[in-house]
Amino acid sequence: MDLVSILLWIVLGGVAGWIASIVMKRNAQMGMIANIVVGIVGAVIGGILVDLLGFAPATGFNFYSLIVAILGAIILLALVGMVRRAA
């Protein structure tokens, strides 16, 4: 994987995390680094989820990968919110 690919995946993670934070109404609480981390971790969660559900894997830098990353990031933010409320 070259540097440009890594940068593109960081951008995709940042966009996915940002959109998920808007959907979950946490945008004001999160900064750019948090959005990137949430988006990248969300992409992993989303990838595992679509694999378990039998959907096509999210490969490449495309719209489907962005949607999978957003859904995973929303799930991550929901789980974090549940843990915070329980504590």
N, C-alpha and C positions, 0 to 999 in steps of 0.2 A: 504494500500500500504506500503510495507516495504522499508527499506533504499536501498537495492540492486535495487529494481524496480525504485526508484527515480533516483538513479545514472545512471542506464541504459537509462532512458528517457533523462537525461541531456546529456549523450554521444550521443544519437540519435539526439537530438536537435543541439548539436555542430557540428556533421558531416553534418547534413542537412544545417545548416547555412553556414558552410565552403564551401560546394559544390555550394550552391546558390551564395555565394560571388565570387567564381571563375567564374561561368557562367555569372554573371552580371559584371564581371571585377572590383570588389571592394575589392578583397582579400587584397591588400596592405593597404587599408584604415581601415580594421577591425581587431580587436584583438580577442582573444579566447572568452572573455566574450560577446562581440558583436555577434560573431557567434552563441554562445549558445542561447542568447536572440532572435536573428533573427530566428533561427531554431525552438525554442519552440513556438514563436508567429506564425511563418509560419506553424507549424503543426496545430495550432488552425484554421488559415485561410484556409488551405488546407482541414481540416476535415469538416469545414462548407461548403466549395465549393463542395466537392465530395458528401456530403449529399444533397445539393440543386440540383445537376446534376443527382441524382438518382443512383450513383455508390455505391458499397458496402462500409460501414464505415471502416475507418482505425482503427483496434483494434489490440492490441498486439504489441510486439516488433518483427517486421518482415520487409521484403523488401518493401512490399506495403506501410506500414506506413512511411518508409523512403522516398519513392517516393512522397507520399502525402505531407510530411513535406518539401521536397525540392521544390515542385511546389508552395506551400504556401509561402515559404521563398523568392522565386523568385518574386512572386507577391508583397510581402511586400517591397522588395528592389526596384522594379519598381515604386511602389506608392511613396515611400520615395524620389526617384530620381525625379519624376514629381513634387512633392511638393517643393523640393529644387530649381528646375529650375524656378518654378512659383514665388518664393519669391524673 
